[in-house]
Amino acid sequence: MKKIIFLFSALILTAGIQAQIQTPQPSPFQKIEQKVGLTDVTLEYSRPSMKGRTIMGNLVPYDAMWRTGANANTKITFSEDVEVGGKTLKAGSYAVYTKPGTSNWDVYFYSDTSNWGTPEKWDDSKVAAQVSVQAYPMPMNIETFTMSFDDLKNDSAMLGMLWEKTYVGVPIKFNTDKTVTASIERAMSGPTANDYYSSAVYYLDAGKDINQAKVWIDKAINMNKEPAFWQLRQKSLIYAKAGDKKGAIEAAKKSKELAKAAGNNDYVALNEKSLKEWGAM
């Protein structure tokens, strides 16, 4: 009886040890969260590796639909509407499928994200957007399939895909300017100093009406009894872009003085560099 109990206990212990064994996934999962302008973008995909195999035209055939990664759908989620290939993608989640070619890839944003790999039956009505993009040769092998967000700007980004010696980038447009402009218009019905400041800096960064930015930055500075060095720094940049070099130099000197008093050497250096460029040092 004791032998039976001992054997039974040993079996339970062995099963418990086996249940705890964990091994790495051959195609690890990755999740990327990226802010573009005011839009939250999430990318979820699995990453196969070359492992000595020829990828393009072999493991991944040319001119055939590919799941774009491994395992479940590669999925991208947008918190706001975006634009791909001239078509609007409504806020939500999409599976990303591709049809690689030797010089171009067709990229599909598919509204059904519940498939494992490619759908059993492809449904064109579920293609929310499609775009053809150029494939660029890489000077070295990228061992593991990699997706990325590249060339980030306020209102655009590239969805990059790299594997073996190939890179493709899918341009995505974001409605940042439309959203910010509407926000500015609402705020201007009863603006605070911060509203004027934020609006002026946005107009500077977005390359919009610099004279309007100059009006707003003046209002922001005038509404602050003691403007901060970073606010005066933006004023100097706006004035310089508007062609008012004298006003830019004056603001930069004041920003440098306040930054030095605050012990912020970065802003001291930034202002000194601008003052040299504007011939004031």
C-alpha positions in Angstrom: 0.0 0.0 0.0 2.8 2.4 0.9 4.5 1.7 -2.4 1.3 2.5 -4.3 0.9 5.8 -2.3 4.6 6.6 -3.0 4.2 5.9 -6.7 1.0 7.9 -6.9 2.7 10.9 -5.2 5.7 10.7 -7.5 3.4 10.7 -10.6 1.6 13.8 -9.3 4.9 15.6 -8.6 6.2 14.7 -12.0 3.0 16.0 -13.7 3.3 19.2 -11.7 6.9 19.7 -12.8 6.0 19.1 -16.4 3.1 21.6 -16.2 5.5 24.3 -15.1 7.8 23.9 -18.1 7.8 27.0 -20.3 9.5 27.3 -23.7 10.0 30.4 -25.9 7.6 31.0 -28.8 9.2 30.6 -32.2 7.5 33.8 -33.4 7.3 36.1 -30.3 4.3 38.4 -29.9 4.9 42.2 -29.9 2.6 45.1 -29.0 3.5 48.6 -29.9 1.6 51.7 -28.7 2.3 54.9 -30.5 0.9 58.4 -30.3 0.7 60.2 -33.6 -0.5 63.8 -33.2 -3.6 63.3 -31.0 -4.4 59.7 -32.2 -3.5 56.6 -30.2 -2.3 53.7 -32.5 -1.8 50.2 -31.3 0.0 47.5 -33.3 -0.1 43.8 -32.4 1.7 41.1 -34.3 4.0 38.0 -34.1 7.6 38.0 -35.3 9.0 35.1 -37.3 12.8 34.9 -37.9 14.8 33.9 -41.0 16.6 31.0 -39.3 18.7 30.3 -42.4 15.7 30.3 -44.7 15.1 32.4 -47.9 12.1 34.6 -47.2 11.0 36.7 -50.0 9.8 34.7 -53.0 10.2 31.5 -51.1 8.8 31.3 -47.5 6.8 34.3 -48.3 5.7 33.8 -52.0 5.5 36.8 -54.3 2.0 37.8 -55.5 0.2 35.8 -52.9 -1.7 37.0 -49.9 0.4 36.9 -46.7 -0.7 37.2 -43.1 2.1 39.7 -42.5 3.9 38.0 -39.6 2.9 34.8 -37.9 0.1 33.2 -35.9 -3.0 35.3 -35.4 -3.9 38.4 -37.5 -1.5 41.3 -37.4 -3.8 43.9 -36.0 -3.7 47.7 -36.0 -6.1 49.9 -33.9 -6.7 53.6 -34.3 -8.5 55.8 -31.7 -9.5 58.3 -34.4 -10.3 58.2 -38.1 -7.2 58.1 -40.3 -6.6 58.0 -44.1 -4.8 55.3 -46.1 -4.5 55.3 -49.8 -7.0 58.1 -50.2 -9.6 56.2 -48.2 -10.9 57.0 -44.7 -10.3 54.3 -42.1 -12.8 54.7 -39.3 -11.6 54.5 -35.7 -11.3 50.8 -34.8 -9.2 47.7 -35.4 -8.1 46.2 -38.7 -6.1 43.2 -39.8 -3.1 44.0 -42.0 -2.6 41.7 -44.9 0.0 42.1 -47.7 0.7 40.8 -51.1 4.5 41.1 -51.6 6.0 41.6 -55.0 9.6 42.1 -56.2 9.3 45.9 -56.5 5.9 46.7 -54.9 3.7 45.4 -52.1 -0.1 45.6 -52.0 -1.2 46.3 -48.4 -4.8 45.6 -47.2 -6.6 46.9 -44.1 -9.2 44.2 -43.5 -12.2 44.9 -41.1 -12.4 41.3 -39.9 -9.7 40.7 -37.3 -10.9 37.3 -36.0 -8.9 35.1 -38.5 -5.9 32.9 -37.7 -3.7 33.9 -40.6 -5.5 34.7 -43.9 -9.3 34.2 -44.1 -10.6 30.9 -45.5 -12.7 33.0 -47.9 -11.5 36.4 -48.8 -14.3 39.1 -48.7 -13.5 42.2 -50.8 -16.3 44.1 -49.0 -14.2 43.8 -45.8 -11.2 45.6 -47.4 -11.5 49.0 -45.7 -8.4 50.4 -47.5 -5.8 49.2 -50.0 -2.6 50.8 -51.1 0.4 49.8 -53.2 3.8 50.8 -51.9 7.4 50.5 -53.1 9.7 47.8 -51.8 13.2 49.1 -51.0 16.3 46.9 -50.8 18.2 46.8 -47.5 22.0 46.6 -47.4 21.9 43.8 -44.8 19.6 41.1 -43.6 16.9 41.9 -41.0 16.8 38.5 -39.2 13.4 39.0 -37.5 10.3 40.4 -39.1 9.9 43.9 -37.8 7.1 46.4 -37.9 7.6 50.0 -36.8 6.2 53.5 -36.9 8.6 55.7 -38.8 8.8 59.4 -40.0 6.5 60.6 -37.2 4.9 64.0 -37.7 1.9 65.7 -36.2 -0.3 64.5 -39.0 1.4 61.5 -40.6 3.5 58.4 -40.0 4.9 55.5 -41.9 3.9 52.0 -41.0 7.2 50.2 -41.7 7.7 46.5 -42.4 11.2 45.0 -42.6 12.4 41.4 -43.2 15.4 39.9 -44.9 16.7 42.6 -47.2 13.3 44.4 -47.8 11.7 47.5 -46.4 8.2 48.8 -47.2 6.5 51.8 -45.7 2.8 52.5 -45.7 1.9 56.3 -45.4 -0.9 57.0 -43.0 -2.5 60.4 -42.7 -4.0 61.7 -39.4 -6.6 64.4 -38.9 -4.5 66.3 -36.3 -4.8 69.7 -37.9 -8.6 69.5 -38.2 -8.9 68.5 -34.6 -6.5 71.1 -33.3 -7.9 73.9 -35.4 -11.4 73.1 -34.1 -10.1 73.1 -30.5 -8.4 76.5 -31.1 -11.6 77.9 -32.5 -13.5 76.8 -29.5 -10.9 78.1 -27.1 -10.7 81.5 -28.7 -14.2 82.3 -27.5 -12.7 82.8 -24.1 -9.0 82.1 -24.3 -6.5 81.9 -21.4 -2.8 82.7 -21.6 -2.1 79.0 -22.0 -4.7 78.8 -24.9 -2.9 81.6 -26.7 0.5 80.0 -26.0 -0.4 76.5 -27.1 -2.1 77.8 -30.3 0.9 80.0 -31.2 3.3 77.1 -30.7 1.2 74.7 -32.7 1.0 77.2 -35.6 4.8 77.6 -35.5 5.4 73.8 -35.5 2.7 73.1 -38.1 3.9 75.8 -40.5 0.6 77.7 -40.4 0.0 81.4 -40.4 3.1 82.8 -38.5 1.6 86.3 -38.2 -1.3 84.9 -36.4 1.1 82.9 -34.2 2.9 86.2 -33.4 -0.3 87.8 -32.3 -1.2 84.9 -30.0 2.3 84.6 -28.5 2.2 88.3 -27.7 -1.2 87.9 -26.0 0.1 84.9 -24.0 3.3 86.8 -22.8 1.3 89.9 -21.9 -1.2 87.9 -19.9 1.7 86.5 -17.8 3.2 88.9 -15.3 6.3 86.7 -15.2 6.6 84.8 -18.4 8.9 81.7 -18.2 12.1 81.2 -20.2 10.5 78.4 -22.3 7.7 80.7 -23.3 10.1 83.5 -24.3 12.1 80.9 -26.2 9.0 80.1 -28.4 8.4 83.8 -28.8 11.9 84.3 -30.2 11.4 81.5 -32.7 8.0 82.8 -33.8 9.4 86.3 -34.2 12.4 85.0 -36.2 10.1 83.1 -38.5 7.9 86.1 -39.0 10.9 88.1 -40.0 11.1 90.3 -36.9 14.8 89.6 -36.0 15.0 92.5 -33.5 12.1 91.1 -31.5 13.5 87.6 -31.8 16.9 88.7 -30.4 15.2 90.6 -27.5 13.1 87.6 -26.6 16.0 85.2 -26.8 18.2 87.4 -24.6 15.5 87.5 -22.0 14.9 83.7 -22.3 18.6 83.1 -21.8 18.8 85.3 -18.8 15.8 83.6 -17.1 17.1 80.1 -18.1 20.5 80.9 -16.6 18.9 82.0 -13.3 16.8 78.8 -13.3 19.9 76.7 -13.9 18.6 75.3 -17.1 21.8 75.0 -19.3 19.9 73.4 -22.2 17.8 76.5 -22.8 20.9 78.7 -22.3 22.6 76.8 -25.0 19.6 76.9 -27.3 19.3 80.6 -27.0 23.0 81.2 -27.5 22.9 79.1 -30.7 19.9 81.2 -32.0 21.5 84.5 -31.0 24.7 83.5 -33.0 22.5 82.6 -36.0 20.8 86.0 -35.8 24.1 87.9 -35.5 23.6 89.0 -31.9 26.7 87.2 -30.5 
